[in-house]
Amino acid sequence: MPLLPLAAAFAVVLSRARSASKAEEEKRSRLDRAVQTLLTRYPVTTLWSIEYSVLVIWPGIFNDTLTPLARSVIAIGILPAFFLERVFHPLPVKTLVTRRLPTPAGALLISGLGFAALLSAAVAGRGNFSAIGGGPVGSVAVLLTPFQPWAIAGTALYLYLAWRGYVSRTQARSVLAIAILTTFVYGLYQGYLAPPMAASLGLAVGALRSGVLRPRHLFVGALVIVAIWPPLYQARNERRLQLGAYRQELDLHKPSDRLRLDRLMELMGRLNDEPPIRTVTTGPVDVLRFGLLPRAIDSNRPELTTANQLSAAVGLGANSAMTFTVLGNAYVVSGWLGLVVYSAGATVLMLFVMRRSGPLAFMVSVQATTALLWIESTYPDNVAGLIQILVAGVIGLAIARRIGRLKTTEPAHDELAYS
């Protein structure tokens, strides 16, 4: 079982975090502050540069698959973000003092309900690999869907409480480990690895910002993920076989191929239109409908199928799903102007929430990172997804504020997060 080495990996990371001596803390504080400053003042440029460098640019250059179109999409996608972040850089970071904070018991309740909803939905078959292209959704899955975002929202609120000094870092690391392990269990049971990776990215940003984890801990965690990637990939394939996939299709790709997103951007060259807006029918009305109306109210709506439409556009069939990466999708669906608008919109949102210290802003920063900045997010479906998880998160925060009491256990970490 790949989950066993994954659990062991987190145990190693957490033990390293606990055993760091005071001398090491002082020695590495400069790196910690630099990383946290980057995340606060240049969040979009930092994350997209790392993701695209590792998963697209380097393998594309090495294998000669980085096309001029892919280079242009990456550049035009990241440059507006850097420009806006540079413009806003001199502005001071706002420290918000609020008495309406979530409580540890409330955050644990919200995250626990989210974990239960994720695992229950997985058992119910909601959104698994066999449902690609849409299909009937069971009543149990409909009822559980609104609570699934609470897994990330509740964990983000607990990280926030650790940052503010209401729970210890050790407690926050334990909740963080449970959250990431739960999302991987959910993802593997569904036959996907992208959703838990996206959730891990958002939670990692929150853990770094709050001081719960330091850059060196994430570096160790990244190395462990790379080491156990083959068994994780194999477990995903075995689950897909159980859900009806053909072994011949799964055997065409090696575990390392899954990390070659340069190949996905290369497929944009197959499209004849520039951009092929006619091939994608997901529009603003669909985004708002899916984002604001729970399925329990709008039970007859179909699934968003942008990924299936993109697959059909390049000749792979509508029963498959694919992405050209989040920036590539923005270009394909909305053109160059749409790409710039998406990049600018994501940057403005991230700058707004990363430069504030309230619980709502902190929670939104984690959710927005997961939905908007993960490299494999499917635009514009991810915008609808962000609206959904924001609505659920606001409700969860309101509940978490009314349960239990606050008790300070250790100093807040403002000097680390906003230096």
C-alpha positions in Angstrom: 0.0 0.0 0.0 1.5 3.3 -1.1 -0.3 5.1 1.8 2.0 3.4 4.3 5.2 5.0 2.9 3.2 8.3 2.5 2.3 8.1 6.2 5.9 7.3 7.1 7.0 10.3 5.0 4.9 12.7 6.9 6.1 11.1 10.1 9.7 11.9 9.1 8.8 15.4 8.1 7.0 16.1 11.3 9.8 14.6 13.4 12.3 16.8 11.7 10.1 19.8 12.4 9.9 19.0 16.1 13.6 18.2 16.5 15.0 21.4 15.0 17.2 23.1 17.7 17.1 26.8 18.6 20.5 27.3 16.9 19.1 25.9 13.7 16.1 28.1 13.9 18.3 31.2 14.1 20.6 30.0 11.4 17.8 29.4 8.9 15.5 32.2 9.9 16.8 34.3 7.0 15.7 31.7 4.5 12.3 31.3 6.2 11.8 35.1 6.1 12.7 35.2 2.4 10.3 32.4 1.5 7.5 33.9 3.5 8.1 37.4 2.0 7.9 35.8 -1.5 4.7 34.1 -0.7 3.2 37.3 0.8 4.4 39.8 -1.9 4.9 37.6 -5.0 2.6 34.6 -4.4 1.4 34.0 -8.0 4.8 34.6 -9.7 6.6 32.4 -7.1 4.2 29.4 -7.3 3.6 29.5 -11.1 7.4 29.9 -11.8 8.2 26.9 -9.6 5.4 24.7 -11.1 6.0 25.5 -14.7 9.8 25.3 -14.4 9.7 21.9 -12.9 6.8 20.3 -14.8 7.0 22.1 -18.2 10.0 24.2 -19.0 12.9 21.9 -17.8 11.4 18.6 -19.2 10.4 20.5 -22.4 13.9 21.8 -23.0 15.5 18.5 -22.2 13.2 16.6 -24.5 12.8 19.3 -27.1 9.0 19.5 -26.7 8.7 23.1 -25.5 6.9 24.7 -28.4 6.9 28.5 -29.1 3.2 28.6 -28.3 3.8 27.0 -24.9 6.6 29.5 -24.2 4.3 32.4 -25.1 1.5 31.2 -23.0 3.7 30.8 -20.0 5.3 34.2 -20.4 2.1 36.1 -21.1 0.5 34.3 -18.2 3.2 35.0 -15.6 4.2 38.5 -16.7 0.9 40.3 -15.7 1.2 38.6 -12.3 4.7 39.8 -11.8 3.8 43.3 -12.9 0.9 43.7 -10.5 2.9 42.2 -7.6 5.8 44.6 -8.3 3.4 47.5 -8.4 1.8 46.6 -5.1 5.2 45.6 -3.5 5.8 49.0 -1.7 2.4 49.0 -0.1 2.4 48.0 3.6 0.9 44.7 4.7 -2.2 45.2 6.8 -2.4 43.6 10.2 -6.1 43.1 11.0 -7.1 42.8 14.7 -10.4 41.0 15.1 -12.1 39.5 18.1 -14.2 37.2 16.0 -11.8 34.3 15.6 -12.5 30.6 15.0 -11.9 28.3 18.0 -9.8 25.2 17.9 -12.8 23.0 18.6 -14.7 24.8 15.8 -11.9 24.4 13.3 -11.5 20.7 14.2 -15.2 20.1 13.9 -15.3 21.7 10.4 -12.2 19.9 9.2 -13.5 16.6 10.6 -16.8 16.9 8.9 -15.0 17.7 5.7 -12.8 14.6 6.0 -15.9 12.5 6.6 -17.7 14.0 3.6 -14.7 13.4 1.3 -14.3 9.7 2.3 -18.1 9.1 2.3 -18.4 10.7 -1.2 -15.6 8.5 -2.4 -17.4 5.4 -1.2 -20.6 6.7 -2.8 -18.8 7.0 -6.2 -19.2 10.8 -6.5 -16.8 12.2 -9.2 -14.6 9.1 -9.6 -12.8 8.1 -12.7 -15.7 6.1 -14.1 -17.9 9.3 -14.1 -15.7 11.1 -16.7 -18.0 12.8 -19.2 -20.8 13.2 -16.7 -23.4 10.8 -15.4 -26.0 10.3 -12.7 -25.1 11.5 -9.2 -26.5 9.6 -6.2 -28.5 11.3 -3.5 -25.9 10.6 -0.8 -23.2 12.2 -2.9 -25.5 15.3 -3.5 -25.9 15.8 0.2 -22.2 15.3 1.0 -20.9 17.6 -1.7 -21.3 21.0 0.1 -19.3 19.7 3.1 -16.3 18.5 1.2 -14.6 21.9 1.0 -14.6 22.0 4.8 -11.7 19.6 4.8 -9.4 22.3 3.5 -11.2 25.2 5.1 -11.1 23.7 8.6 -7.5 22.7 8.3 -6.6 26.3 7.0 -8.4 27.7 10.1 -6.4 25.5 12.4 -3.2 26.6 10.7 -4.3 30.2 11.3 -4.9 29.5 15.0 -1.4 28.1 15.2 0.0 31.2 13.6 -1.9 33.4 16.0 -0.8 31.4 19.0 -4.0 29.6 20.0 -2.8 26.1 19.3 0.7 24.7 19.2 2.6 24.0 16.0 2.8 20.3 16.9 -1.0 20.1 17.0 -1.3 22.0 13.7 1.2 19.7 12.1 -0.8 16.7 13.2 -4.0 18.1 11.7 -2.1 19.1 8.5 -0.8 15.5 8.1 -4.3 14.1 8.6 -5.7 16.5 6.0 -3.2 15.6 3.4 -3.4 11.9 4.0 -7.2 12.1 3.8 -7.1 13.9 0.5 -4.7 11.3 -0.9 -7.0 8.5 0.3 -9.9 10.2 -1.4 -7.9 10.9 -4.6 -6.6 7.3 -4.9 -10.1 5.9 -4.2 -11.5 8.2 -7.0 -8.7 7.2 -9.4 -7.0 10.7 -9.4 -3.8 12.2 -8.1 -4.3 15.8 -9.2 -6.9 16.8 -6.5 -4.7 15.8 -3.5 -1.7 17.4 -5.1 -3.7 20.7 -5.5 -4.9 20.5 -1.9 -1.3 19.8 -0.8 -0.1 22.9 -2.6 -2.7 25.1 -0.9 -2.1 23.7 2.5 1.7 23.9 2.1 1.4 27.6 1.4 -0.7 28.0 4.5 1.7 26.0 6.6 4.7 28.1 5.4 2.8 31.4 5.9 1.8 30.4 9.5 5.2 29.1 10.5 3.9 25.6 11.1 6.3 24.2 8.5 9.6 25.7 7.3 11.0 25.6 3.7 13.4 22.8 4.6 10.5 20.6 5.8 8.7 21.0 2.5 11.9 20.3 0.6 12.2 16.9 2.4 8.5 16.2 1.8 8.9 16.9 -1.9 11.8 14.5 -2.1 9.8 11.8 -0.4 6.8 12.4 -2.7 9.1 12.0 -5.7 10.5 8.8 -4.2 7.1 7.2 -3.6 5.5 8.5 -6.8 5.8 5.2 -8.7 3.8 3.2 -6.1 1.3 6.0 -5.9 0.9 6.0 -9.6 0.5 2.3 -9.7 -2.2 2.4 -7.0 -4.0 5.0 -9.1 -3.9 2.8 -12.1 -5.1 -0.3 -10.2 -8.0 1.7 -8.9 -8.8 2.9 -12.4 -8.9 -0.7 -13.6 -11.4 -1.5 -10.9 -13.5 1.5 -12.2 -13.5 0.2 -15.8 -10.4 1.5 -17.4 -8.5 -0.6 -20.0 -5.0 -1.9 -19.0 -3.7 -1.3 -22.5 -4.4 2.5 -22.1 -2.8 2.6 -18.6 0.3 0.7 -19.7 1.1 3.3 -22.4 2.4 5.7 -19.8 5.1 5.4 -17.1 4.9 7.2 -13.7 7.4 9.8 -15.0 5.2 10.6 -17.9 2.5 11.8 -15.5 4.9 14.6 -14.5 5.6 15.6 -18.2 3.1 18.5 -18.5 5.2 19.8 -21.4 3.5 17.2 -23.5 0.1 18.5 -22.6 1.0 22.0 -23.7 2.5 20.6 -26.9 -1.0 19.3 -27.8 -2.2 22.9 -28.1 -0.6 22.8 -31.5 -3.3 20.3 -32.7 -6.0 23.0 -32.4 -6.8 24.7 -35.6 -8.6 27.8 -34.2 -6.7 30.4 -32.3 -8.3 30.1 -29.8 -10.8 27.4 -30.5 -13.6 29.0 -28.5 -16.2 27.0 -30.5 -15.0 23.7 -29.0 -15.7 24.7 -25.4 -19.2 25.5 -24.3 -18.7 26.3 -20.6 -19.6 29.9 -20.2 -19.9 32.5 -17.4 -23.5 31.5 -16.7 -22.4 27.9 -16.2 -19.6 29.1 -13.8 -22.0 31.1 -11.7 -24.6 28.4 -11.7 -22.2 25.7 -10.5 -20.5 28.1 -8.1 -23.5 29.5 -6.3 -26.2 26.8 -6.5 -25.8 23.6 -4.5 -26.6 20.5 -6.3 -29.2 19.7 -3.7 -31.1 22.7 -5.2 -30.1 22.4 -8.8 -30.1 18.6 -8.9 -30.7 18.2 -12.7 -27.7 20.1 -13.9 -25.0 18.1 -15.7 -21.3 18.1 -14.7 -18.9 20.7 -16.0 -17.1 19.0 -18.9 -14.5 21.4 -20.1 -11.7 18.8 -19.7 -13.7 16.4 -21.9 -14.4 19.0 -24.5 -10.7 19.9 -24.7 -9.9 16.2 -25.0 -12.3 15.9 -27.9 -10.8 19.0 -29.5 -7.4 17.4 -29.9 -8.9 14.1 -31.1 -8.6 12.0 -28.0 -12.4 11.6 -27.5 -14.9 13.1 -25.2 -14.8 10.1 -22.8 -11.3 11.2 -21.8 -10.3 14.3 -19.9 -7.2 16.5 -20.3 -5.8 19.9 -19.5 -3.3 22.1 -21.2 -2.3 23.4 -17.8 -4.2 26.2 -16.1 -2.6 28.9 -18.3 -2.9 26.9 -21.4 -6.6 26.3 -20.8 -7.1 30.0 -20.2 -5.6 30.8 -23.6 -7.5 28.0 -25.4 -10.9 28.9 -23.9 -10.6 32.7 -23.7 -7.7 33.8 -26.0 -4.8 36.0 -25.2 -6.9 38.6 -23.5 -8.6 36.0 -21.4 -5.2 34.6 -20.3 -4.1 38.1 -19.2 -7.4 38.7 -17.4 -7.2 35.4 -15.6 -3.7 36.0 -14.5 -4.4 39.5 -13.3 -7.6 38.4 -11.5 -5.9 35.6 -9.7 -3.0 37.9 -8.7 -5.3 40.7 -7.4 -7.2 38.2 -5.3 -4.0 36.6 -3.9 -2.4 39.9 -3.1 -5.6 41.1 -1.3 -5.8 38.0 1.0 -2.0 37.4 1.4 -1.6 40.9 2.7 -4.2 40.6 5.4 -4.0 38.7 8.7 -7.7 37.9 9.4 -9.0 34.3 9.5 -11.2 34.7 6.5 -8.3 36.1 4.3 -6.0 33.3 5.5 -8.6 30.6 4.6 -9.3 32.2 1.2 -5.5 32.3 0.4 -5.3 28.5 0.9 -8.5 27.9 -1.1 -7.5 30.2 -3.9 -4.1 28.6 -4.2 -5.7 25.2 -4.5 -8.2 26.2 -7.1 -6.5 28.9 -9.2 -2.8 28.4 -8.9 -2.4 24.6 -9.2 -0.9 24.0 -12.6 -3.4 21.3 -13.6 -6.5 23.2 -12.7 -9.1 23.2 -15.5 -10.1 26.8 -16.4 -13.0 27.9 -16.2 -14.3 25.0 -14.1 -11.8 25.9 -11.4 -13.4 29.4 -11.0 -16.8 27.7 -10.3 -15.0 25.4 -7.9 -13.4 28.4 -6.1 -16.8 30.0 -5.7 -18.2 26.8 -4.3 -15.5 26.3 -1.7 -15.5 30.0 -0.7 -19.2 29.9 0.0 -18.7 26.6 2.0 -15.7 28.1 3.8 -17.5 31.3 4.9 -20.3 29.1 6.4 -17.7 26.9 8.0 -15.9 29.9 9.5 -19.2 31.3 10.9 -19.8 27.9 12.7 -16.2 27.6 13.9 -16.5 31.0 15.6 -19.4 29.8 17.8 -18.0 26.6 19.2 -15.7 26.3 22.2 -13.3 28.9 23.6 -9.9 30.4 22.8 -6.9 29.9 25.0 -3.4 31.2 24.1 -0.7 28.5 24.2 2.3 30.2 22.5 3.1 33.5 20.9 1.8 34.4 17.5 4.2 34.3 14.6 3.6 37.7 12.9 7.3 38.5 12.7 7.8 35.4 10.6 4.8 35.7 8.3 5.1 39.3 7.5 8.8 40.2 7.5 
